[in-house]
């Protein structure tokens, strides 16, 4: 593998900014110094005025393969991620068939090895009757990101509401457990209450604050009872935030949380414009929730920023509200969105790197990624904060071909994305021949 020398980049890493040269050799960060002289055969990239960030690690995506490949594939969505600066992803089990056996789980890894330009890992799925199979994943704790439990139904039929199953998994899993938390009884009662709902503005009333809180509270009680390593996905309400603490360093927390970019950006007032395009589970809610999520993100009660990238076809989203599926494609624009908030003064670029790169690496104990350090895998992204990116139908790389950000101009641009030292994206072009690696974990 050839060497690459990145010259005069502004490194954003571990809470600071500094101008440095970075030498990449054989897929790893070899040297970080003020002035590295070019060597024979080494490609030199001038990065003066550009910011060099660790690649984004997205811990929650739905790439739809196998079985739902009319919506997306591992290959297409990984390419979209790379174009947006995401170098590693962790994908959810609610495919068709769902990843409820070790064999199905490994088949997903095989597809990624053959087709993904980004690094990858896949969650083992839980149903009401596969606890023993799930616990076989304990033998793979160094190369599987975690176990996923839907404690509320979402896309796919994977609701887990059997207390004996939950108790067994929470008490015996040696892997991190990630949960989708919405209380099914509350949701079903609200569906009856709003049986005539005919547009997406009803969605936060049906999948409401109480449903999220009660389910998150139940998951945390189980985790505390069994001292389980629990990560609650896509927090969407102010009320849930009282369940989380910022009193410990992230590496010492047993219970962690995540917010997704759409819950930081949209509110219930946006349904009038976007309708089903921003229908997702848990729902985008009233503005006071967005304000509280931002506060908790900045004071470290919320640990990670992710996407819950969940593409559906345009035609599927055009159906009447009650038939239209939930989910939003986001991975290509998540970093650009957060850089927009940097430009607006809402968050620092150091904090964005912490929440999108460092924190996922710490939370999931990912080996040798998520930081710009000598000896680490060279997963990097060069961004231009003095340029802009307008989202058009022509540059959307999702297989579904649409984005709620179409027509929006972000005040930043992704210039290069490096995956294991290879240039996977350069000035608008994805190098689809690059192959990511299976993530490894220090457990």
C-alpha positions, 0 to 999 in steps of 0.5 A: 500500500502506498504512503500518503502525506497530508501537509499542514492540516488543522487536526481536530482531535482529543479536544484541541486544534493544531496544525500538523503533517500526518504520514499514512503508511500501510493503512495506519497513521505512521507519524504526526509532526509539525513538518514531515518531509515528503519521501519518494513514492509518497503521495502528498496532499496539501491540506492548508486551511482544511480540518482533519478529523477522525472518521465518523463512527455511526453506531446506528444504521439500517442498510436493509440487506438482506431482503429489503434491497429495493430500499438500500444495500450495504454497498450503496449506503456505505458509499453514501456514508463515505461521501459524508465522512463516515468511515465505520458503521454498525448496522441493525438486525431488522432485515429480512430475514432478521439477524436472529441466528449466528449464521445469518449474522455472519452472512451479513459480514460476508456481504460487507467484506465483499462490497462495503467501502466503509468499515463495518460491524453488525448487531446480533438481534433478539426476539422473544424466543432466541435468548440462547442463540443470542448468548452464543454471541458472547464467544464473539465479543471481540468482533461483534459490536453488540446485541440489539433489543427492540423494546418497542416495535419499529420497522420489522417484527422484532418487538421483545416484550417477554420479561423472562427473555429480557431478564436472561439477556440482560443478566447473561450478555457479555456484550453491550446491549443497545435498545430501541425504547418505546412502550408498546402498550402506550403506543397501542392505546394512542393508536386507538385514541388517534385512530383517524390520524391522517397525517404525520403531525399525529406521529409524536402524539401516538409515539409520545413522550411517555412511551419513550420514558417508560420504556427507557426507564424499564431498560435502565432498571433491568441494567441496574439490576444486572449491572448490564452494559446498556446503550439507549439509542436515539433519545428524543425527549426532555423527560428521558434526560433525567435518567442519564448522568454526566458525573463519570467519564464515558469509559466508566459509564455502565449506562450511555445514551445517544441522540440522532441528528434529525432529533437535533434538527427537526421539530414537530413544526416541520411535519407541515413541510416534510410530512412522511419524509421525517416520519421516524421512530421514535418520533420527532417531537415538540420544540422543547425536546430539541432544546433539551437534547442540545443542552444534554449533548453539550453537558455530556448527559448524552454521549454519542451523535448518530443517524439511525439512517433508515432509507425507504423508497420515495414511493413508500413514503408517498403512501397515506400516513398510517401506511408510510414506513418510518425512517429517514436517510441521513448518513451522507449529511450527518457530519455536514449538518453538525458542521453547519451548527459549528458555523452557527456557534451552537457547538464546537468542532472539537465537541462534534469530533468527540461525539461522532468519533471519539465517543463511539470508539470509547463506548463500544471499545473499538480497537485502534479507531476513532482518534488521530493517533500514531499507530491507529488505523488511518480513518480520516476526513478532510473538511473545508469550512470555507466552502459549501455543499448544496444537496441535489438529486444528482449528488445524493448517493442513497439508493432511495435517491431522496433526502429531506435536505435536498436543496439545502446548502451546508456551509462546509464540504467534505474534501477527502475521506480515508479508510484504512489509509486508502483514499475512499472519497476525493472531491465528489468521487467515491472510490468504490474499489476500496474495501473496509474492514471488520471492526474489532473490539477491546473486550 
